[in-house]
Amino acid sequence: MSGQEADGAWITTTKEKRTMSTTSGETATITLPAIQQILVTRRFRATPARVFRVWSDPESIAQWWSGQRDAGTRTSVENDFRIGGRWRYVITSDDGGEVAFHGEYRDIVDGRKIVYTEVYEMPGAATGDDSGAPLVTVTMEPDGDGTLLTLLIETVDKALRDMIMDSGMESGMHGQMEIIDELSGALA
């Protein structure tokens, strides 16, 4: 087991399980339940309806998607939030660099579940063929006075799963989860 600090969070790592303690006191746990899966679990202080709203509202998405509170980072959001609807989020830094993702909503259960594909748009690569895109299932279940969120990423093979794990997704996800917790807790 090893530990390392990333963006103010302590990450504890074993071969198949990683946990991230956050400034809110909640912990995100990342496990690899199968060779083609990444599972993230985290508790939020807000109700499932509030967490769902932050996860699906374009204005909220623009605040949390990049995982950064940096004024030099902007996120543009195109979001047709319905089954079969497409989404695209582009993070732009002050120096003009862009990172973009897109996908399609496969299932939505109001206040409880969102299923979508997620494609990283490789700079310079042709777009259009989303076959083999990871499938992401986000569920929000009541947990006492809060929410237990599970995020399951299913890939076509172990190589893609490992590429996602090696991409730095953990530190970005840490920032995202913190901002989602703050935004959902602030909703009336």
C-alpha positions as a printed NumPy array, in Angstrom:
array([[  0.   ,   0.   ,   0.   ],
       [  1.262,   3.478,  -0.765],
       [  0.047,   7.002,  -0.221],
       [  0.529,  10.215,  -2.108],
       [ -0.852,  13.712,  -1.938],
       [ -2.77 ,  15.019,  -4.958],
       [ -4.417,  18.432,  -5.065],
       [ -4.757,  18.578,  -1.285],
       [ -6.243,  15.089,  -0.962],
       [ -4.581,  12.016,   0.432],
       [ -4.774,   9.064,  -1.918],
       [ -4.3  ,   5.6  ,  -0.481],
       [ -3.481,   3.006,  -3.095],
       [ -3.482,  -0.765,  -3.294],
       [ -3.445,  -2.784,  -6.5  ],
       [ -7.241,  -2.797,  -6.874],
       [ -8.49 ,   0.001,  -4.56 ],
       [ -7.743,   3.7  ,  -4.192],
       [ -9.345,   6.121,  -1.759],
       [ -9.277,   9.904,  -1.834],
       [ -9.983,  11.886,   1.322],
       [-11.404,  15.292,   0.523],
       [-11.606,  18.677,   2.193],
       [-15.332,  18.117,   2.845],
       [-14.441,  15.079,   4.94 ],
       [-16.03 ,  12.684,   2.47 ],
       [-13.976,   9.98 ,   0.775],
       [-14.108,   8.806,  -2.816],
       [-13.151,   5.189,  -3.347],
       [-12.013,   3.89 ,  -6.715],
       [-11.985,   0.141,  -7.283],
       [-11.445,  -2.113, -10.282],
       [-14.206,  -4.735,  -9.863],
       [-13.544,  -6.366, -13.256],
       [-10.879,  -6.076, -15.93 ],
       [-13.065,  -3.711, -17.951],
       [-14.506,  -1.632, -15.088],
       [-13.725,   1.311, -12.848],
       [-16.07 ,   1.914,  -9.917],
       [-16.125,   5.17 ,  -7.979],
       [-18.199,   5.591,  -4.826],
       [-18.612,   8.746,  -2.785],
       [-21.052,  10.112,  -0.253],
       [-22.497,  13.6  ,  -0.645],
       [-24.123,  15.679,   2.06 ],
       [-27.063,  16.693,  -0.175],
       [-30.125,  14.674,  -1.233],
       [-30.105,  12.563,  -4.418],
       [-32.408,  15.096,  -6.126],
       [-29.916,  17.902,  -5.483],
       [-26.891,  15.878,  -6.613],
       [-28.823,  14.819,  -9.74 ],
       [-29.682,  18.449, -10.491],
       [-26.04 ,  19.528, -10.283],
       [-25.013,  16.562, -12.463],
       [-27.581,  17.405, -15.185],
       [-27.913,  21.215, -15.2  ],
       [-25.701,  22.922, -17.854],
       [-24.857,  25.91 , -15.636],
       [-23.787,  23.606, -12.815],
       [-21.846,  21.325, -15.169],
       [-19.888,  24.348, -16.408],
       [-18.802,  24.957, -12.802],
       [-17.688,  21.415, -11.921],
       [-16.676,  19.579, -15.098],
       [-13.077,  20.819, -15.213],
       [-12.57 ,  19.923, -11.554],
       [-10.904,  23.298, -11.03 ],
       [-11.973,  26.551,  -9.459],
       [ -9.297,  28.391, -11.433],
       [-10.623,  31.575, -13.041],
       [ -8.295,  30.825, -15.968],
       [-10.265,  27.714, -16.889],
       [-13.622,  27.881, -18.651],
       [-15.976,  25.081, -19.598],
       [-18.476,  25.32 , -22.438],
       [-21.407,  22.952, -22.166],
       [-23.733,  21.648, -24.854],
       [-26.238,  19.371, -23.148],
       [-29.353,  17.811, -24.675],
       [-30.368,  16.058, -21.452],
       [-32.728,  13.341, -22.644],
       [-32.391,   9.696, -23.655],
       [-30.687,   9.746, -27.055],
       [-29.547,  13.349, -26.486],
       [-25.937,  14.317, -27.095],
       [-23.598,  16.249, -24.841],
       [-20.23 ,  17.951, -25.346],
       [-18.053,  19.717, -22.776],
       [-14.939,  21.696, -23.712],
       [-12.479,  22.938, -21.109],
       [-10.465,  25.94 , -22.313],
       [ -7.52 ,  27.431, -20.447],
       [ -6.258,  31.016, -20.676],
       [ -3.452,  29.878, -22.975],
       [ -6.04 ,  28.564, -25.464],
       [ -5.503,  24.876, -24.791],
       [ -8.645,  22.762, -25.061],
       [ -9.732,  19.394, -23.742],
       [-13.055,  18.085, -25.027],
       [-15.35 ,  15.162, -24.262],
       [-18.672,  14.16 , -25.774],
       [-21.231,  11.4  , -25.568],
       [-24.834,  10.296, -25.725],
       [-27.373,   9.753, -22.959],
       [-28.546,   6.125, -22.938],
       [-30.827,   6.148, -19.867],
       [-32.095,   8.719, -17.378],
       [-34.157,   8.059, -14.25 ],
       [-35.055,  11.428, -12.753],
       [-33.279,  12.037,  -9.469],
       [-31.637,   8.585,  -9.424],
       [-29.626,   7.503, -12.463],
       [-27.842,   8.789, -15.568],
       [-26.273,   6.453, -18.151],
       [-24.143,   7.895, -20.941],
       [-21.218,   7.247, -23.23 ],
       [-18.068,   9.311, -22.792],
       [-15.526,   9.951, -25.54 ],
       [-12.301,  11.888, -25.105],
       [-11.699,  13.914, -28.253],
       [ -8.051,  13.29 , -29.112],
       [ -6.467,  16.448, -30.566],
       [ -6.   ,  16.02 , -34.295],
       [ -7.912,  12.727, -34.442],
       [-10.936,  12.193, -36.667],
       [-14.272,  12.273, -34.898],
       [-17.535,  10.539, -35.615],
       [-17.049,   6.893, -34.701],
       [-18.024,   6.447, -31.078],
       [-18.057,   2.65 , -31.174],
       [-16.112,   1.32 , -28.251],
       [-16.856,   4.374, -26.119],
       [-16.869,   3.794, -22.369],
       [-20.344,   3.504, -20.856],
       [-20.799,   5.444, -17.623],
       [-23.597,   4.667, -15.163],
       [-24.108,   7.165, -12.336],
       [-26.552,   6.22 ,  -9.588],
       [-27.607,   8.35 ,  -6.642],
       [-29.138,   6.53 ,  -3.688],
       [-30.4  ,   7.993,  -0.398],
       [-27.863,   7.487,   2.395],
       [-29.05 ,   8.845,   5.715],
       [-29.394,  12.586,   5.218],
       [-27.22 ,  12.508,   2.083],
       [-26.499,  10.554,  -1.071],
       [-24.337,   7.59 ,  -1.966],
       [-23.151,   8.123,  -5.532],
       [-21.751,   5.245,  -7.546],
       [-20.123,   5.864, -10.903],
       [-19.36 ,   2.766, -12.947],
       [-17.201,   3.119, -16.066],
       [-17.358,   0.101, -18.373],
       [-14.762,  -0.102, -21.131],
       [-14.367,  -2.43 , -24.108],
       [-11.09 ,  -3.83 , -22.8  ],
       [ -8.521,  -3.709, -20.014],
       [ -6.161,  -1.528, -22.063],
       [ -8.716,   1.3  , -22.258],
       [ -9.554,   0.914, -18.568],
       [ -5.863,   1.187, -17.695],
       [ -5.405,   4.181, -20.001],
       [ -8.243,   5.974, -18.177],
       [ -6.74 ,   5.102, -14.791],
       [ -3.305,   6.346, -15.923],
       [ -4.687,   9.584, -17.402],
       [ -4.801,  11.549, -14.166],
       [ -8.547,  11.091, -13.865],
       [ -8.275,  10.692, -10.106],
       [ -7.089,  14.226,  -9.383],
       [ -9.64 ,  15.705, -11.799],
       [-12.39 ,  13.606, -10.277],
       [-11.359,  14.741,  -6.804],
       [-11.921,  18.357,  -7.834],
       [-15.202,  17.536,  -9.553],
       [-16.61 ,  15.706,  -6.532],
       [-15.663,  18.54 ,  -4.172],
       [-17.379,  21.135,  -6.361],
       [-20.469,  18.92 ,  -6.849],
       [-20.687,  18.541,  -3.059],
       [-20.532,  22.315,  -2.593],
       [-23.014,  23.116,  -5.37 ],
       [-25.556,  20.471,  -4.356],
       [-25.325,  21.535,  -0.706],
       [-26.038,  25.149,  -1.666],
       [-29.25 ,  24.395,  -3.608],
       [-32.513,  25.446,  -2.011]])
